[in-house]
């Protein structure tokens, strides 16, 4: 119970330095405020090596009333499944699909085009996406750092 409350408080009080002013593949104003960054996820020791864990989050404010609407905490599971899959294919306000690779914008920039998800959960709730456990998605552990592979947190 304490972890979800801590994560929710962290996201709702996200520093302005974590604000995401625009998204690649989306050339319009965002539907609501978006934040992304890292939160501490504790320490773990494996084979005599102490790892400091960091989870990557993305917080999308509700398009309705962010102060009153509920908070949904979403993880796709892991290790190995980034929660960005759920965000950009299932429940978020911006969608990726096969059509994202068939637009004129994609052909000229190589950046997949985002589309509006008419069924986005952000129409009624704030969404906190967590890539958990490290090293899923952009989450990572020190001392290896963000290595973009599943070995920065020791052997699983």
C-alpha positions in Angstrom: 0.0 0.0 0.0 2.9 2.4 0.8 4.6 2.0 -2.6 1.5 2.9 -4.7 0.9 5.9 -2.5 4.5 7.0 -2.8 4.5 6.6 -6.5 1.2 8.5 -6.9 2.5 11.3 -4.8 5.7 11.4 -6.7 3.9 11.6 -10.1 1.3 14.1 -8.9 4.2 16.3 -7.7 6.4 15.7 -10.7 9.1 18.4 -11.1 8.6 20.7 -14.0 12.0 19.4 -15.3 10.2 16.2 -15.9 7.5 17.9 -18.1 7.2 16.5 -21.6 6.2 19.4 -23.9 5.8 17.4 -27.1 5.9 13.8 -28.3 7.7 12.5 -31.4 5.2 11.7 -34.1 2.6 14.0 -32.7 2.5 17.5 -34.3 -0.4 19.0 -32.3 -0.8 20.3 -28.7 -0.9 17.5 -26.1 -4.3 16.6 -24.7 -3.1 17.1 -21.1 0.2 17.5 -19.2 2.7 14.7 -19.5 5.7 14.0 -17.3 8.5 11.4 -17.5 11.6 10.6 -15.5 13.1 8.3 -12.9 12.2 7.4 -9.4 14.2 5.5 -6.9 13.2 1.9 -6.6 15.6 0.8 -3.8 18.7 -1.4 -3.6 19.4 -5.0 -4.2 22.5 -7.1 -3.7 23.4 -10.0 -5.9 26.7 -12.0 -5.9 28.2 -9.3 -3.6 27.4 -6.4 -5.9 25.0 -3.7 -4.6 22.6 -2.4 -7.3 20.8 0.9 -7.0 17.5 0.6 -8.9 15.7 3.3 -10.8 12.3 2.9 -12.4 11.3 5.0 -15.4 7.8 6.5 -15.2 5.5 8.4 -17.5 2.5 10.3 -16.0 -0.3 11.6 -18.1 -2.8 13.9 -16.5 -6.5 13.3 -17.0 -8.1 15.2 -19.8 -11.0 15.9 -17.5 -10.3 17.1 -13.9 -6.8 15.9 -12.9 -7.3 17.0 -9.3 -10.5 15.0 -8.9 -10.1 12.1 -11.3 -8.7 8.8 -10.0 -5.1 7.6 -10.6 -4.5 4.4 -12.5 -1.1 2.8 -12.0 -0.2 0.6 -15.0 2.6 -1.9 -15.5 2.6 -4.4 -18.3 4.8 -6.8 -16.3 8.3 -7.9 -16.6 11.0 -8.6 -16.8 10.9 -8.0 -20.5 7.6 -6.2 -21.1 7.8 -2.4 -21.2 4.7 -0.6 -20.0 5.0 1.7 -23.0 3.3 -1.1 -25.0 0.2 -0.7 -22.9 0.4 3.1 -23.1 0.8 3.4 -26.8 -1.2 0.4 -28.0 -4.0 -0.1 -25.4 -5.0 2.7 -23.0 -3.1 5.9 -23.6 -4.3 9.0 -25.5 -1.8 8.5 -28.3 -1.7 5.3 -30.3 0.8 3.4 -32.5 -0.4 0.9 -35.1 0.6 -0.5 -38.5 -0.8 2.8 -39.9 1.9 4.7 -38.0 4.5 3.4 -40.5 2.4 4.3 -43.6 2.1 8.1 -43.3 3.7 10.8 -45.3 5.3 12.2 -42.1 6.8 8.8 -41.3 8.1 8.5 -44.9 9.9 11.8 -44.6 11.2 11.6 -41.0 11.4 7.9 -40.1 9.4 8.7 -36.9 6.2 6.6 -36.5 3.0 8.8 -36.5 0.9 8.8 -33.3 -2.9 8.8 -33.6 -5.6 9.8 -31.2 -7.1 7.0 -29.1 -10.8 7.8 -28.8 -11.0 5.3 -25.9 -8.1 6.6 -23.9 -8.3 6.0 -20.2 -7.0 9.6 -19.7 -10.5 10.9 -20.6 -11.5 9.8 -17.0 -8.3 9.2 -15.1 -4.7 10.2 -14.5 -2.3 7.4 -15.6 1.0 6.5 -14.1 3.0 4.1 -16.3 5.9 2.3 -14.6 8.5 0.2 -16.3 9.0 -2.3 -13.5 11.1 -4.0 -12.4 14.4 -2.5 -13.5 15.9 -3.1 -16.1 12.5 -3.3 -18.1 12.1 -0.4 -20.6 14.1 2.6 -19.7 14.5 1.5 -16.0 18.0 0.6 -15.0 20.4 -0.1 -12.1 23.7 1.3 -11.2 26.6 0.5 -11.3 25.9 -0.6 -14.9 23.7 2.4 -15.7 21.1 2.6 -18.5 22.6 -0.1 -20.7 19.5 -0.6 -22.9 19.7 -4.4 -22.3 18.4 -6.6 -19.5 21.7 -7.1 -17.7 22.1 -3.7 -15.8 20.6 -5.2 -12.6 22.6 -8.4 -12.4 21.4 -11.9 -13.3 17.7 -12.5 -13.0 
